[in-house]
Amino acid sequence: MRAVIPVAGVGSRLRPHTYTLPKVLLNVAGKPIIGHIMDKLVEEGVDEATIIIGYLGDMIREYIQSHYSISVDFVEREERKGLGDALYAARETLKDTEPALIILGDTIFDVDLSSFMASDSNVIGVKAVDDPCRFGVAEVTDGIITKLIEKPEKPLSNLAVVGLYYVQRPGVLMRSLGELINRDLRTGGEFQLTDGLQLMIEKGEQLIPYTVDGWYDCGKPETLLSTNRFLLEKCSLSDHLESVVVVPPVFISPDSKIVNSVIGPYATIAAGAEVENSLIRDSIVSEGARVRCALLDSSIVGNHAVVNGSYKRINIGDSSEIDFY
């Protein structure tokens, strides 16, 4: 089984972190986003992968090659013309009639992939959402997807396409994407995978929906932190530390250094990080970062960043109130 993972995006919504690091290498619950994805694929028996890289792609290549032994083809795509174009660039790594799993690289799924890939039909992961206008939308009749529309202004369905696809015959999808590109059929100025899948439907291919409840986006700071919370609920890791109060769930790397601090709940302290005289909760402190005398909540501290806070001296009388911001 081959997985295809497009990770060529710039990650502009996660700046300033993505100025120097591709977003799939941002740390969440103790490892990079793509590390969680790869671990899930290996666990499910996927033994080949195509990873489509672009922006800061060498860093992704180095991480994958140093942490995973499965066979990986890297496809470089510097031009950003949309997800459909990126996948079409990877067509030479796919076999026409061997099924492929496509999984977007900035999303973590809590799903039984064996069940997801058990059908003889093409399968699209979907989830009911409150605002489907922001997503590709699937219209379904009698358990079959009848139409796929990218970011419709007036959606007739609330089923969002969540970025998980199982394609029985990749050759059909590649030819459909090629048709979009040759005819310059774009939506929102880009070649969309959703439009290529719609062409597959029009060619007679059957696509069925699969409800994915565990869909965790990592594309914005607030969703990265919410995904961090979810993953820590599933797997908390910390050792007993002198002079440190740990409020689970947390991830504290054994290679970090923490003294006189309160960590958690929902805090990730990555390898090489140093924390002193601080309280950190619902936050991610990335590799090699240093935090001293700080109170952090709902925060992301980038690799090798330095945060120096200070304690306050006050003399406040009865029935008074003071807020520090």
C-alpha positions as a LaTeX table, in Angstrom:
\begin{tabular}{lrrr}
\hline
Residue & $x$ (\AA) & $y$ (\AA) & $z$ (\AA) \\
\hline
Met1 & 0.00 & 0.00 & 0.00 \\
Arg2 & 1.29 & 3.44 & $-0.96$ \\
Ala3 & 0.40 & 6.66 & 0.81 \\
Val4 & 0.64 & 10.04 & $-0.89$ \\
Ile5 & 1.30 & 13.00 & 1.42 \\
Pro6 & 1.41 & 16.53 & $-0.03$ \\
Val7 & 3.43 & 18.85 & 2.22 \\
Ala8 & 4.61 & 21.55 & $-0.19$ \\
Gly9 & 2.63 & 24.44 & 1.34 \\
Val10 & 4.19 & 27.54 & 2.86 \\
Gly11 & 2.04 & 27.55 & 6.01 \\
Ser12 & 1.43 & 31.30 & 5.99 \\
Arg13 & $-1.21$ & 31.08 & 8.74 \\
Leu14 & 1.43 & 29.74 & 11.13 \\
Arg15 & 3.95 & 32.52 & 10.68 \\
Pro16 & 6.35 & 33.49 & 12.20 \\
His17 & 7.07 & 29.81 & 12.98 \\
Thr18 & 7.01 & 28.79 & 9.31 \\
Tyr19 & 9.52 & 31.40 & 8.17 \\
Thr20 & 12.29 & 28.97 & 9.09 \\
Leu21 & 10.47 & 25.64 & 9.49 \\
Pro22 & 7.95 & 23.85 & 7.26 \\
Lys23 & 4.66 & 23.58 & 9.11 \\
Val24 & 4.65 & 19.76 & 9.09 \\
Leu25 & 7.80 & 19.86 & 11.26 \\
Leu26 & 6.17 & 21.97 & 13.97 \\
Asn27 & 6.14 & 20.11 & 17.27 \\
Val28 & 2.81 & 18.95 & 18.65 \\
Ala29 & 2.62 & 16.60 & 21.66 \\
Gly30 & 6.31 & 15.77 & 21.45 \\
Lys31 & 6.95 & 15.18 & 17.75 \\
Pro32 & 6.49 & 16.91 & 14.38 \\
Ile33 & 3.04 & 16.84 & 12.78 \\
Ile34 & 4.30 & 14.61 & 9.98 \\
Gly35 & 5.81 & 12.27 & 12.58 \\
His36 & 2.33 & 11.54 & 13.95 \\
Ile37 & 1.07 & 10.90 & 10.42 \\
Met38 & 3.96 & 8.60 & 9.51 \\
Asp39 & 3.66 & 6.64 & 12.76 \\
Lys40 & $-0.02$ & 6.02 & 12.02 \\
Leu41 & 0.73 & 4.85 & 8.47 \\
Val42 & 3.51 & 2.49 & 9.57 \\
Glu43 & 1.26 & 1.12 & 12.32 \\
Glu44 & $-1.41$ & 0.36 & 9.69 \\
Gly45 & 1.04 & $-1.49$ & 7.45 \\
Val46 & 1.66 & 1.15 & 4.78 \\
Asp47 & 5.09 & 0.30 & 3.36 \\
Glu48 & 5.53 & 2.90 & 0.59 \\
Ala49 & 5.00 & 6.63 & 0.48 \\
Thr50 & 5.16 & 9.53 & $-1.93$ \\
Ile51 & 5.86 & 12.83 & $-0.19$ \\
Ile52 & 5.36 & 15.98 & $-2.24$ \\
Ile53 & 7.70 & 18.66 & $-0.96$ \\
Gly54 & 8.35 & 22.28 & $-1.87$ \\
Tyr55 & 8.96 & 25.06 & 0.62 \\
Leu56 & 11.92 & 24.08 & 2.87 \\
Gly57 & 11.55 & 20.58 & 1.48 \\
Asp58 & 15.09 & 19.48 & 2.32 \\
Met59 & 14.26 & 19.71 & 6.02 \\
Ile60 & 11.28 & 17.38 & 5.54 \\
Arg61 & 13.37 & 14.96 & 3.48 \\
Glu62 & 16.07 & 14.87 & 6.18 \\
Tyr63 & 13.54 & 14.23 & 8.96 \\
Ile64 & 11.79 & 11.40 & 7.11 \\
Gln65 & 15.01 & 9.69 & 6.03 \\
Ser66 & 16.48 & 9.83 & 9.52 \\
His67 & 13.39 & 8.52 & 11.32 \\
Tyr68 & 11.68 & 6.03 & 8.96 \\
Ser69 & 12.86 & 3.04 & 6.99 \\
Ile70 & 9.90 & 2.58 & 4.64 \\
Ser71 & 10.38 & 3.23 & 0.94 \\
Val72 & 9.74 & 6.92 & 0.18 \\
Asp73 & 9.72 & 8.80 & $-3.11$ \\
Phe74 & 10.12 & 12.57 & $-2.80$ \\
Val75 & 8.53 & 14.73 & $-5.48$ \\
Glu76 & 9.59 & 18.38 & $-5.53$ \\
Arg77 & 7.03 & 21.00 & $-6.45$ \\
Glu78 & 8.20 & 24.60 & $-6.11$ \\
Glu79 & 5.27 & 26.07 & $-8.06$ \\
Arg80 & 2.10 & 26.29 & $-5.98$ \\
Lys81 & $-0.87$ & 25.84 & $-8.28$ \\
Gly82 & $-3.13$ & 23.90 & $-5.93$ \\
Leu83 & $-3.48$ & 20.46 & $-4.43$ \\
Gly84 & $-4.63$ & 18.93 & $-7.71$ \\
Asp85 & $-1.50$ & 20.13 & $-9.49$ \\
Ala86 & 0.75 & 18.87 & $-6.68$ \\
Leu87 & $-0.77$ & 15.39 & $-6.79$ \\
Tyr88 & $-0.58$ & 15.27 & $-10.58$ \\
Ala89 & 3.18 & 15.91 & $-10.30$ \\
Ala90 & 3.44 & 12.65 & $-8.31$ \\
Arg91 & 1.74 & 10.51 & $-10.97$ \\
Glu92 & 4.92 & 8.65 & $-11.96$ \\
Thr93 & 5.21 & 7.16 & $-8.45$ \\
Leu94 & 1.73 & 5.60 & $-8.64$ \\
Lys95 & 0.54 & 2.47 & $-10.39$ \\
Asp96 & $-2.64$ & 2.70 & $-12.42$ \\
Thr97 & $-4.57$ & $-0.06$ & $-10.68$ \\
Glu98 & $-2.88$ & $-0.29$ & $-7.25$ \\
Pro99 & $-4.93$ & 1.51 & $-4.59$ \\
Ala100 & $-3.41$ & 4.57 & $-2.94$ \\
Leu101 & $-4.17$ & 6.46 & 0.25 \\
Ile102 & $-3.96$ & 10.27 & 0.04 \\
Ile103 & $-3.59$ & 12.09 & 3.34 \\
Leu104 & $-3.02$ & 15.81 & 3.74 \\
Gly105 & 0.15 & 16.64 & 5.63 \\
Asp106 & $-1.19$ & 19.33 & 7.98 \\
Thr107 & $-3.98$ & 17.23 & 9.49 \\
Ile108 & $-3.92$ & 14.48 & 12.11 \\
Phe109 & $-6.63$ & 11.81 & 11.97 \\
Asp110 & $-7.91$ & 9.52 & 14.69 \\
Val111 & $-9.41$ & 6.88 & 12.43 \\
Asp112 & $-9.18$ & 3.14 & 11.84 \\
Leu113 & $-7.43$ & 3.13 & 8.47 \\
Ser114 & $-8.05$ & $-0.59$ & 8.00 \\
Ser115 & $-11.79$ & 0.07 & 8.11 \\
Phe116 & $-11.42$ & 3.17 & 5.95 \\
Met117 & $-9.67$ & 1.16 & 3.22 \\
Ala118 & $-11.89$ & $-1.94$ & 3.45 \\
Ser119 & $-14.27$ & $-0.92$ & 0.65 \\
Asp120 & $-14.03$ & $-1.97$ & $-3.01$ \\
Ser121 & $-15.02$ & 1.59 & $-3.95$ \\
Asn122 & $-13.19$ & 4.87 & $-3.74$ \\
Val123 & $-13.62$ & 6.36 & $-0.26$ \\
Ile124 & $-13.65$ & 10.01 & 0.80 \\
Gly125 & $-13.38$ & 11.08 & 4.45 \\
Val126 & $-16.13$ & 13.53 & 5.45 \\
Lys127 & $-17.38$ & 15.24 & 8.57 \\
Ala128 & $-20.48$ & 17.32 & 9.28 \\
Val129 & $-19.45$ & 20.92 & 10.02 \\
Asp130 & $-21.26$ & 24.14 & 10.91 \\
Asp131 & $-19.68$ & 26.22 & 8.13 \\
Pro132 & $-19.19$ & 24.05 & 5.02 \\
Cys133 & $-18.45$ & 27.09 & 2.82 \\
Arg134 & $-14.79$ & 26.91 & 3.94 \\
Phe135 & $-14.29$ & 23.36 & 2.63 \\
Gly136 & $-14.81$ & 21.03 & $-0.24$ \\
Val137 & $-18.34$ & 19.69 & 0.21 \\
Ala138 & $-19.79$ & 16.28 & $-0.61$ \\
Glu139 & $-23.41$ & 15.80 & $-1.63$ \\
Val140 & $-24.58$ & 12.26 & $-0.84$ \\
Thr141 & $-27.58$ & 10.23 & $-2.01$ \\
Asp142 & $-28.27$ & 6.68 & $-0.79$ \\
Gly143 & $-24.75$ & 6.32 & 0.58 \\
Ile144 & $-23.03$ & 7.42 & $-2.66$ \\
Ile145 & $-21.31$ & 10.74 & $-3.29$ \\
Thr146 & $-23.13$ & 12.36 & $-6.20$ \\
Lys147 & $-21.31$ & 15.69 & $-6.31$ \\
Leu148 & $-18.18$ & 17.35 & $-4.91$ \\
Ile149 & $-17.85$ & 21.13 & $-4.86$ \\
Glu150 & $-14.90$ & 23.19 & $-3.63$ \\
Lys151 & $-15.94$ & 25.97 & $-1.21$ \\
Pro152 & $-19.51$ & 26.45 & $-2.49$ \\
Glu153 & $-21.19$ & 29.80 & $-1.76$ \\
Lys154 & $-24.52$ & 28.09 & $-1.04$ \\
Pro155 & $-23.74$ & 24.51 & 0.01 \\
Leu156 & $-26.51$ & 21.93 & $-0.26$ \\
Ser157 & $-24.71$ & 19.69 & 2.24 \\
Asn158 & $-22.84$ & 20.16 & 5.51 \\
Leu159 & $-20.44$ & 17.28 & 4.82 \\
Ala160 & $-16.93$ & 18.71 & 4.57 \\
Val161 & $-14.19$ & 16.77 & 2.77 \\
Val162 & $-11.55$ & 16.36 & 5.48 \\
Gly163 & $-8.40$ & 15.47 & 3.52 \\
Leu164 & $-8.37$ & 11.67 & 3.65 \\
Tyr165 & $-8.91$ & 9.75 & 0.39 \\
Tyr166 & $-8.68$ & 6.11 & $-0.67$ \\
Val167 & $-8.45$ & 5.75 & $-4.45$ \\
Gln168 & $-8.85$ & 2.31 & $-5.99$ \\
Arg169 & $-7.48$ & 3.24 & $-9.41$ \\
Pro170 & $-5.09$ & 6.17 & $-9.15$ \\
Gly171 & $-4.70$ & 6.23 & $-12.91$ \\
Val172 & $-8.29$ & 7.46 & $-13.29$ \\
Leu173 & $-7.67$ & 10.26 & $-10.80$ \\
Met174 & $-4.42$ & 11.27 & $-12.49$ \\
Arg175 & $-6.09$ & 11.43 & $-15.90$ \\
Ser176 & $-8.88$ & 13.55 & $-14.41$ \\
Leu177 & $-6.36$ & 15.92 & $-12.84$ \\
Gly178 & $-4.48$ & 16.05 & $-16.14$ \\
Glu179 & $-7.70$ & 17.05 & $-17.87$ \\
Leu180 & $-8.17$ & 19.92 & $-15.40$ \\
Ile181 & $-4.65$ & 21.15 & $-16.03$ \\
Asn182 & $-4.78$ & 20.77 & $-19.82$ \\
Arg183 & $-8.09$ & 22.64 & $-19.96$ \\
Asp184 & $-6.94$ & 25.17 & $-17.32$ \\
Leu185 & $-10.00$ & 24.49 & $-15.17$ \\
Arg186 & $-9.32$ & 26.22 & $-11.85$ \\
Thr187 & $-11.35$ & 27.04 & $-8.78$ \\
Gly188 & $-10.17$ & 29.96 & $-6.69$ \\
Gly189 & $-7.23$ & 30.33 & $-9.04$ \\
Glu190 & $-5.91$ & 26.80 & $-8.34$ \\
Phe191 & $-6.26$ & 23.26 & $-9.61$ \\
Gln192 & $-8.36$ & 21.54 & $-6.95$ \\
Leu193 & $-8.31$ & 17.86 & $-6.03$ \\
Thr194 & $-12.04$ & 18.19 & $-5.34$ \\
Asp195 & $-12.64$ & 19.09 & $-9.00$ \\
Gly196 & $-10.56$ & 16.12 & $-10.16$ \\
Leu197 & $-12.62$ & 13.78 & $-7.98$ \\
Gln198 & $-15.79$ & 15.29 & $-9.43$ \\
Leu199 & $-14.52$ & 14.43 & $-12.93$ \\
Met200 & $-14.05$ & 10.84 & $-11.69$ \\
Ile201 & $-17.72$ & 10.76 & $-10.68$ \\
Glu202 & $-18.69$ & 12.06 & $-14.11$ \\
Lys203 & $-16.60$ & 9.28 & $-15.69$ \\
Gly204 & $-18.64$ & 6.68 & $-13.79$ \\
Glu205 & $-16.37$ & 6.03 & $-10.79$ \\
Gln206 & $-18.16$ & 5.36 & $-7.51$ \\
Leu207 & $-17.13$ & 7.39 & $-4.47$ \\
Ile208 & $-18.56$ & 6.67 & $-1.05$ \\
Pro209 & $-18.33$ & 8.80 & 2.11 \\
Tyr210 & $-16.70$ & 7.68 & 5.34 \\
Thr211 & $-17.46$ & 9.66 & 8.47 \\
Val212 & $-14.28$ & 10.79 & 10.22 \\
Asp213 & $-15.02$ & 12.15 & 13.68 \\
Gly214 & $-11.37$ & 12.42 & 14.71 \\
Trp215 & $-10.18$ & 15.20 & 12.40 \\
Tyr216 & $-7.59$ & 17.54 & 13.89 \\
Asp217 & $-6.30$ & 20.47 & 11.89 \\
Cys218 & $-2.82$ & 21.88 & 12.48 \\
Gly219 & $-2.99$ & 24.78 & 10.05 \\
Lys220 & $-3.44$ & 27.69 & 12.50 \\
Pro221 & $-2.02$ & 28.48 & 15.97 \\
Glu222 & $-5.34$ & 27.87 & 17.71 \\
Thr223 & $-5.97$ & 24.56 & 15.94 \\
Leu224 & $-2.37$ & 23.45 & 16.52 \\
Leu225 & $-2.91$ & 23.97 & 20.25 \\
Ser226 & $-6.27$ & 22.17 & 20.21 \\
Thr227 & $-4.64$ & 19.22 & 18.44 \\
Asn228 & $-1.87$ & 19.29 & 21.03 \\
Arg229 & $-4.55$ & 18.98 & 23.73 \\
Phe230 & $-6.21$ & 16.04 & 21.98 \\
Leu231 & $-2.96$ & 14.13 & 21.52 \\
Leu232 & $-1.86$ & 14.71 & 25.10 \\
Glu233 & $-5.18$ & 13.29 & 26.33 \\
Lys234 & $-4.30$ & 10.09 & 24.46 \\
Cys235 & $-0.65$ & 9.84 & 25.46 \\
Ser236 & 0.84 & 11.87 & 28.30 \\
Leu237 & 4.56 & 11.53 & 29.07 \\
Ser238 & 6.56 & 12.89 & 31.98 \\
Asp239 & 9.07 & 11.69 & 34.57 \\
His240 & 9.25 & 12.73 & 38.20 \\
Leu241 & 11.18 & 15.97 & 38.35 \\
Glu242 & 12.61 & 17.63 & 41.43 \\
Ser243 & 11.19 & 21.08 & 42.21 \\
Val244 & 8.61 & 20.73 & 39.41 \\
Val245 & 4.83 & 20.40 & 39.71 \\
Val246 & 3.35 & 18.48 & 36.78 \\
Val247 & $-0.37$ & 18.79 & 36.06 \\
Pro248 & $-1.28$ & 16.09 & 33.48 \\
Pro249 & $-1.71$ & 15.63 & 30.65 \\
Val250 & 1.67 & 16.86 & 29.45 \\
Phe251 & 4.59 & 15.84 & 27.28 \\
Ile252 & 7.96 & 16.59 & 28.83 \\
Ser253 & 10.95 & 15.39 & 26.86 \\
Pro254 & 13.57 & 13.55 & 28.91 \\
Asp255 & 16.10 & 15.78 & 27.15 \\
Ser256 & 14.58 & 18.99 & 28.49 \\
Lys257 & 15.62 & 20.84 & 31.65 \\
Ile258 & 12.97 & 22.18 & 34.03 \\
Val259 & 13.45 & 23.70 & 37.48 \\
Asn260 & 11.15 & 25.45 & 39.99 \\
Ser261 & 8.17 & 25.43 & 37.62 \\
Val262 & 4.59 & 24.28 & 37.16 \\
Ile263 & 3.95 & 22.46 & 33.89 \\
Gly264 & 0.47 & 21.67 & 32.60 \\
Pro265 & $-2.16$ & 20.84 & 31.95 \\
Tyr266 & $-1.84$ & 20.44 & 28.16 \\
Ala267 & 1.77 & 21.54 & 27.89 \\
Thr268 & 4.42 & 20.17 & 25.54 \\
Ile269 & 8.08 & 20.74 & 26.43 \\
Ala270 & 10.27 & 19.51 & 23.57 \\
Ala271 & 13.83 & 18.15 & 23.54 \\
Gly272 & 16.53 & 20.59 & 24.53 \\
Ala273 & 14.08 & 23.12 & 25.97 \\
Glu274 & 14.90 & 24.84 & 29.27 \\
Val275 & 12.23 & 26.15 & 31.64 \\
Glu276 & 13.00 & 27.95 & 34.89 \\
Asn277 & 10.75 & 29.61 & 37.50 \\
Ser278 & 7.74 & 29.52 & 35.18 \\
Leu279 & 4.15 & 28.33 & 34.86 \\
Ile280 & 3.27 & 26.86 & 31.47 \\
Arg281 & $-0.13$ & 25.48 & 30.48 \\
Asp282 & $-1.96$ & 24.83 & 27.21 \\
Ser283 & 1.24 & 25.70 & 25.35 \\
Ile284 & 4.03 & 24.26 & 23.21 \\
Val285 & 7.66 & 25.03 & 24.02 \\
Ser286 & 9.66 & 23.81 & 21.03 \\
Glu287 & 13.13 & 22.34 & 20.69 \\
Gly288 & 15.97 & 24.27 & 22.28 \\
Ala289 & 13.71 & 27.10 & 23.49 \\
Arg290 & 14.39 & 28.83 & 26.82 \\
Val291 & 11.68 & 30.19 & 29.10 \\
Arg292 & 12.50 & 32.00 & 32.34 \\
Cys293 & 10.22 & 33.67 & 34.91 \\
Ala294 & 7.18 & 33.54 & 32.62 \\
Leu295 & 3.49 & 32.68 & 32.85 \\
Leu296 & 2.45 & 31.15 & 29.53 \\
Asp297 & $-1.05$ & 30.14 & 28.48 \\
Ser298 & $-2.25$ & 29.27 & 24.94 \\
Ser299 & 1.22 & 30.03 & 23.62 \\
Ile300 & 3.66 & 28.61 & 21.07 \\
Val301 & 7.39 & 29.18 & 21.59 \\
Gly302 & 9.43 & 28.37 & 18.49 \\
Asn303 & 12.67 & 26.42 & 18.19 \\
His304 & 15.57 & 28.08 & 20.05 \\
Ala305 & 13.43 & 31.10 & 20.97 \\
Val306 & 14.04 & 32.87 & 24.29 \\
Val307 & 11.31 & 34.15 & 26.59 \\
Asn308 & 12.36 & 36.15 & 29.66 \\
Gly309 & 9.63 & 37.32 & 32.01 \\
Ser310 & 9.76 & 39.06 & 35.36 \\
Tyr311 & 8.06 & 38.94 & 38.72 \\
Lys312 & 6.09 & 41.96 & 39.97 \\
Arg313 & 6.24 & 43.77 & 43.29 \\
Ile314 & 2.94 & 45.26 & 44.46 \\
Asn315 & 1.48 & 46.86 & 47.59 \\
Ile316 & $-2.30$ & 46.67 & 47.20 \\
Gly317 & $-4.96$ & 47.50 & 49.74 \\
Asp318 & $-8.25$ & 45.89 & 50.75 \\
Ser319 & $-11.09$ & 45.50 & 48.19 \\
Ser320 & $-8.75$ & 46.40 & 45.33 \\
Glu321 & $-8.24$ & 44.67 & 41.99 \\
Ile322 & $-5.23$ & 44.61 & 39.70 \\
Asp323 & $-4.77$ & 42.89 & 36.34 \\
Phe324 & $-1.43$ & 42.15 & 34.68 \\
Tyr325 & $-1.40$ & 41.76 & 30.89 \\
\hline
\end{tabular}
